[in-house]
Amino acid sequence: MVPFPYAEEYPVHRVLPEDGARRTDVLAQLEDLASREDPTWETGQCSGTMYCGDHEHYDFLNRAFSYFSHVNTLQRDMCPSATKFEAEIIAMTLDLLGAAAHTDPAGLVTSGGSASIAHAVLAYRESNAHEVQRPNMIKPETAHPAFDKAGHLFGVEMRVAPVDPRTAQVDLDWVREHVDANTVALVGSACNYGYGTIDPIAELGQLALERNIGLHVDGCLGGFILPFGRELGYVDTDFDLSVPGVTSMSADTHKYGYALKGTSVLCFADRALRNSQYFYQPDWSGGKYCSPGMDGSRSGGLLAATWAAMVQLGRSGYREYARQIFETSAAMQRAVRAHESLRIIGSPSFLFSFTATDYDVYLVNDFLRLRGWRLNGQQYPNALHMAVTRPQTQPGVLERWETDLADAVAYAEAHADAPAQSGAIYGGVPGGPTPETDDLIRFFMADMMDHQQAITD
């Protein structure tokens, strides 16, 4: 549980104050909090999270946002520019992700990766509603839990396919054996969050074509960097809408698209598939109602800022950032491979994950945390991953990584018989989960969320 550190310094508002605070005081408090928290990622020692890390770029996006922050995108008659921003965001993303291979592609701007995935699951359910009563989809175990959440919300069975422990790619034979008459779509990742590996999208596409079902590629993480990695020669496989059989793909503009948090693009190879998840209620007493997505009111500022990021950077800007990130990631991976006791999982891209052979890799994490590194923890097997972003490309970060990792490995080897402190939180349950450990973990996770929601209790 992360403690709330500011309760003694600033007033805690359990009720709406009778008299409002001065704007200067409010802004001063916000500036103070931001100035304390930004240094945690500005060092370049934080995996993922801050994909751009450029305060000048953030200032530019904030200014673009401010012009339309008060605008509700539902009122297109009052703000037709929202249509321009949204349409061009979709069109540019479709072009980037190979939609030229299709005659009538379309897209949807959502509030984030989970929303894009949810809308994709909904579209496959609705487009097959007349033929399938109990729809299912098949996803790799490494695919994002947002698929499972969407299946839970929309009544779609999510069949989880195992992955090859060596390549971290989905087991194609398992997928093929578990497709049945109720399967509406397959899922592949490009790349997955845990290991940074790309599933065999071409083979999944061929299987989808053979069975006449859909294939969604989750490119929420990689959608705005893998295309440029392919151009530069760092990625040697196809993964997007140009692959036969791929019928939809998600890509987060708020990640390597370098926009503000809160936007993602869901691309469809065919407009009819997108339109199948539209919601209509023409007989409501309040007027005729329709919605292209789950969100109702949205701030026009997010559309404006996302559009601004894309047109300001252009292909050359994205390509150069991708080059820096792929080069840095390759160098950081070489530093991992230099240690015999560490093993990188699969063939990763810009994001990589590693485990240890002779000790618990969370011992490495324990030491790196003391040096200010914040890596993401994994389980089954215990592993650590680094999603390389622009902050890691700063001068000096790679050298710190090489030095600190070497010291961390020496520490882990010297304490191989000791329990890892961070492993108790992030690592897998020894011997695998049981009903009792599952209940205990759920209890602590619920308590953590309750704490976040009710810090003033």
URFENBEL-V915719 format. One record per pair of residues at least 6 apart in sequence whose ideal C-beta (glycine too) atoms are under 7 Angstrom apart, sorted by the first residue. I is the first residue (numbers start at 0). J is the second residue. D is the distance in Angstrom with one decimal. If there is no record, write none. Layout:
BEGIN
[[I;J;D] [I;J;D]]
END
This chain:
BEGIN
[[0;446;7.0] [0;447;5.2] [0;450;5.5] [3;454;4.6] [5;32;7.0] [9;28;6.0] [11;455;5.1] [13;455;5.0] [39;45;6.4] [40;48;6.0] [40;49;4.5] [40;52;6.8] [40;390;6.2] [41;390;6.8] [42;371;6.1] [43;390;4.0] [43;391;4.9] [43;393;4.8] [43;396;3.8] [44;371;5.0] [44;372;4.6] [44;373;6.4] [45;373;4.4] [45;390;7.0] [46;373;6.2] [46;374;5.0] [46;375;5.0] [46;384;6.5] [46;385;4.7] [46;386;4.9] [47;375;6.8] [47;386;3.5] [47;388;6.2] [49;388;6.3] [49;390;5.9] [50;254;5.1] [50;255;5.6] [50;257;6.2] [50;388;4.7] [50;389;6.7] [51;257;4.4] [51;389;5.5] [52;388;6.4] [52;389;4.8] [52;390;3.8] [53;389;6.7] [56;257;6.6] [59;307;7.0] [59;311;7.0] [60;258;6.8] [60;259;5.4] [60;304;4.5] [60;307;6.4] [60;308;6.0] [63;303;5.0] [63;304;4.6] [63;307;3.9] [64;259;6.4] [64;300;3.7] [64;301;7.0] [64;303;6.3] [64;304;4.3] [65;300;6.9] [66;303;6.2] [67;299;3.6] [67;300;4.6] [67;303;4.3] [68;298;5.7] [68;300;3.7] [70;78;4.7] [70;81;6.7] [70;298;6.8] [70;299;3.3] [71;296;5.0] [72;81;4.5] [72;297;4.6] [72;299;5.1] [72;302;6.4] [73;295;6.8] [73;296;5.9] [75;81;5.9] [75;82;5.5] [78;299;5.7] [81;299;4.9] [81;302;5.6] [84;302;4.0] [84;303;5.6] [84;306;4.1] [85;108;5.3] [85;302;5.4] [87;306;6.0] [88;108;5.8] [88;252;7.0] [88;264;6.4] [88;302;6.9] [88;305;5.6] [88;306;5.6] [88;309;6.6] [89;106;3.6] [89;108;6.5] [89;264;6.2] [91;309;5.6] [92;106;6.3] [92;250;5.9] [92;264;4.3] [92;266;6.1] [93;104;5.2] [93;106;5.7] [93;266;5.4] [95;226;5.4] [96;222;6.4] [96;226;6.9] [96;239;4.4] [96;240;5.2] [96;248;5.5] [96;250;6.4] [96;266;5.6] [97;239;4.1] [97;240;4.3] [97;241;3.1] [98;104;3.8] [98;240;4.9] [98;266;6.3] [100;240;6.2] [100;241;4.6] [101;240;6.6] [101;268;4.6] [101;269;6.6] [103;269;5.7] [103;270;4.8] [104;240;7.0] [104;266;6.7] [104;267;6.4] [104;268;5.7] [105;267;5.0] [105;270;4.0] [105;273;4.5] [106;264;5.7] [106;265;6.2] [106;266;4.8] [106;267;6.5] [107;118;6.1] [107;265;4.6] [107;273;6.0] [107;291;6.2] [107;292;5.9] [108;262;6.0] [108;264;5.8] [108;302;6.9] [109;115;4.7] [109;118;5.9] [109;263;4.9] [109;265;5.8] [109;292;6.1] [110;261;5.6] [110;294;5.8] [111;251;6.8] [111;253;6.6] [111;261;6.3] [111;263;5.1] [112;145;6.6] [112;219;3.5] [112;249;6.4] [112;251;4.8] [112;263;5.2] [113;145;4.1] [113;148;6.9] [114;263;6.4] [114;293;6.8] [115;219;6.4] [115;249;3.8] [115;263;4.4] [115;265;4.1] [116;143;6.5] [116;145;4.2] [116;146;5.8] [116;149;5.7] [116;217;6.5] [116;249;6.0] [117;145;6.7] [117;149;4.1] [117;152;6.8] [118;265;5.4] [118;276;5.9] [118;292;6.1] [119;215;4.9] [119;247;5.2] [119;249;6.4] [119;265;6.0] [120;136;6.7] [120;146;6.7] [120;149;3.9] [120;150;6.3] [120;153;5.7] [120;155;5.5] [121;153;5.5] [121;276;4.5] [122;272;5.4] [122;273;6.4] [122;275;5.4] [122;276;4.1] [123;136;6.6] [123;183;4.4] [123;184;4.3] [123;213;5.3] [124;134;5.2] [124;153;5.6] [124;155;5.4] [124;183;6.6] [125;275;4.4] [125;276;5.2] [126;272;5.5] [126;275;4.0] [127;134;5.9] [127;183;4.5] [131;181;5.2] [131;183;6.0] [133;156;6.8] [133;181;5.3] [134;155;5.1] [134;181;5.8] [134;183;4.6] [135;155;6.6] [135;156;3.8] [135;158;5.5] [135;181;5.2] [135;182;5.4] [136;150;6.9] [136;155;5.9] [136;157;5.8] [136;158;7.0] [136;182;6.9] [136;183;6.2] [136;184;4.9] [136;185;7.0] [136;186;6.2] [137;158;4.6] [137;160;5.7] [137;174;5.3] [137;177;6.0] [137;178;6.7] [137;182;6.3] [137;185;5.2] [137;186;6.7] [138;146;4.9] [138;157;6.0] [138;159;6.2] [138;160;6.7] [138;186;3.8] [139;160;5.3] [139;162;5.4] [139;169;3.7] [139;186;6.8] [139;188;6.5] [139;198;6.0] [140;159;5.2] [140;160;6.6] [140;161;5.9] [140;162;5.3] [141;162;5.3] [141;167;6.2] [141;188;6.3] [141;191;4.2] [141;193;5.4] [141;194;6.4] [142;186;5.2] [142;188;5.3] [142;191;6.4] [142;217;6.0] [143;192;5.9] [143;217;6.0] [143;219;7.0] [146;157;5.7] [146;186;6.1] [147;157;5.1] [150;156;6.4] [150;157;3.8] [158;177;5.6] [160;169;5.2] [160;170;5.7] [160;173;4.9] [160;174;5.1] [161;170;5.0] [161;173;5.8] [162;168;6.1] [162;169;5.5] [162;170;6.4] [163;170;6.2] [166;196;6.8] [166;345;5.1] [166;346;6.9] [167;194;4.2] [167;196;4.4] [167;344;5.4] [167;345;3.6] [168;196;6.0] [168;198;5.3] [168;199;5.9] [169;187;6.8] [169;198;5.0] [171;199;6.4] [171;202;5.5] [174;185;6.4] [174;206;6.7] [175;206;6.0] [178;210;5.3] [182;210;7.0] [182;212;5.6] [183;212;6.0] [183;213;6.4] [184;212;5.6] [184;213;3.6] [184;214;6.4] [184;215;5.7] [185;203;5.4] [185;206;6.8] [185;207;5.4] [185;212;6.6] [185;214;4.9] [186;215;5.3] [186;217;6.4] [187;198;3.8] [187;200;5.0] [187;203;4.7] [187;214;6.7] [187;216;5.3] [188;198;5.2] [188;217;4.8] [189;197;4.8] [189;198;6.8] [189;200;6.2] [189;216;5.3] [189;218;4.9] [189;221;5.2] [189;225;6.1] [189;238;3.8] [190;196;5.8] [190;197;4.9] [190;220;6.2] [190;221;4.6] [190;225;7.0] [190;348;5.1] [190;350;6.5] [192;220;5.8] [193;352;6.2] [193;377;5.7] [193;384;6.5] [194;344;5.1] [194;345;5.1] [194;347;6.1] [194;352;4.6] [194;384;7.0] [195;347;3.6] [195;348;5.0] [195;349;6.6] [195;350;3.1] [195;351;5.3] [195;352;6.6] [196;345;4.1] [196;346;6.2] [196;347;5.7] [197;236;5.8] [197;238;5.6] [197;348;6.6] [200;216;6.0] [200;237;6.6] [200;238;4.6] [200;242;5.3] [200;245;6.7] [201;237;6.1] [201;242;5.5] [203;214;5.6] [203;244;7.0] [204;214;5.5] [204;242;4.8] [204;243;5.3] [204;244;2.6] [204;245;5.3] [205;244;6.0] [207;213;6.4] [207;214;4.0] [207;244;4.2] [208;243;6.2] [208;244;4.5] [213;246;4.2] [213;247;6.7] [214;244;5.1] [214;245;5.1] [214;246;5.6] [215;246;7.0] [215;247;4.7] [215;248;6.9] [216;238;6.2] [216;239;6.7] [216;245;5.6] [216;248;4.3] [217;249;5.7] [218;225;6.9] [218;248;5.2] [218;249;5.9] [218;250;4.7] [219;249;5.0] [219;250;6.5] [219;251;4.5] [219;263;6.4] [220;251;6.9] [220;254;6.0] [221;348;6.7] [222;248;6.8] [222;249;6.9] [222;250;2.4] [222;251;6.6] [223;250;5.8] [223;252;6.8] [223;254;6.7] [223;255;4.1] [223;256;4.2] [223;317;6.7] [224;255;4.0] [224;321;5.1] [224;324;6.7] [224;349;6.1] [225;234;5.5] [225;238;6.3] [225;348;6.7] [227;317;5.4] [227;318;4.6] [227;321;3.7] [228;234;4.1] [228;321;5.5] [228;325;5.5] [228;348;6.5] [228;349;6.9] [230;318;6.4] [231;318;6.9] [231;321;6.4] [231;322;5.6] [231;325;6.7] [233;325;4.3] [234;348;6.3] [239;245;6.8] [239;248;6.0] [240;248;5.7] [240;266;6.3] [240;268;5.6] [245;268;6.6] [246;267;7.0] [246;268;4.8] [246;272;6.3] [247;265;6.7] [247;266;6.4] [247;267;5.0] [247;268;6.6] [247;272;6.7] [248;266;4.8] [249;263;6.3] [249;265;5.1] [250;263;6.9] [250;264;5.3] [250;266;7.0] [251;263;4.4] [252;258;4.2] [252;262;4.6] [252;263;6.1] [252;264;6.0] [252;305;5.0] [253;259;6.3] [253;260;4.8] [253;261;6.2] [253;262;5.4] [253;263;6.7] [256;308;6.5] [256;309;6.8] [257;308;5.1] [257;312;6.5] [258;304;6.0] [258;305;4.0] [258;308;4.4] [259;301;6.3] [259;304;4.9] [261;301;5.1] [262;301;5.3] [262;305;4.7] [267;273;4.2] [277;289;6.5] [277;291;5.6] [278;289;6.6] [278;290;4.7] [279;289;4.8] [280;288;4.5] [281;287;4.8] [320;389;6.1] [323;392;4.3] [324;349;5.2] [324;387;5.3] [324;388;6.8] [324;389;6.8] [324;392;6.3] [325;349;5.6] [327;387;5.5] [327;391;5.2] [327;392;4.9] [327;397;6.2] [328;349;4.7] [328;351;6.4] [328;387;4.1] [330;397;5.4] [331;385;6.4] [331;387;6.5] [331;397;6.5] [331;400;5.5] [332;343;6.0] [332;351;5.1] [334;400;6.0] [334;401;4.6] [334;404;5.6] [335;341;5.2] [335;343;5.7] [335;353;5.0] [335;404;6.9] [336;343;6.4] [338;408;4.9] [340;355;5.6] [340;356;5.5] [340;357;4.8] [340;358;7.0] [340;408;6.4] [340;412;6.6] [341;353;5.1] [341;355;5.8] [341;408;6.8] [342;353;6.2] [342;354;5.6] [342;356;6.0] [343;351;5.7] [343;353;4.9] [344;352;4.8] [344;353;6.7] [344;354;6.3] [344;382;6.2] [349;387;5.2] [350;384;6.4] [350;385;7.0] [350;386;4.4] [350;387;6.6] [351;384;6.6] [351;385;6.1] [352;377;6.3] [352;382;4.9] [352;383;6.8] [352;384;3.8] [353;382;6.3] [353;383;6.2] [354;360;5.1] [354;380;5.1] [354;381;6.3] [354;382;4.2] [355;363;6.7] [355;411;6.8] [357;415;6.4] [358;411;5.0] [358;412;6.6] [358;415;3.9] [359;381;6.0] [359;419;4.6] [359;422;5.5] [360;381;5.4] [360;382;6.1] [360;383;5.8] [361;381;6.0] [361;419;3.4] [361;421;4.9] [361;422;3.3] [361;425;6.8] [361;426;5.3] [362;410;6.7] [362;411;3.7] [362;414;5.8] [362;419;4.7] [363;383;6.8] [363;407;4.5] [363;408;6.3] [363;411;4.9] [364;374;6.1] [364;376;6.8] [364;383;5.6] [364;419;7.0] [364;421;4.7] [365;419;5.6] [365;420;5.2] [365;421;5.4] [366;406;6.6] [366;407;3.9] [366;410;4.3] [366;411;6.9] [367;374;6.5] [367;403;6.0] [367;407;5.0] [368;421;6.6] [370;403;4.5] [372;403;6.5] [374;383;4.5] [374;384;6.6] [374;385;5.8] [375;383;7.0] [375;384;4.9] [376;383;6.3] [376;421;6.8] [376;425;2.8] [376;426;6.7] [377;383;6.9] [377;384;6.1] [378;426;5.6] [378;427;3.2] [379;427;4.7] [381;422;6.4] [381;426;4.6] [381;427;5.8] [419;426;6.9] [428;436;4.8]]
END
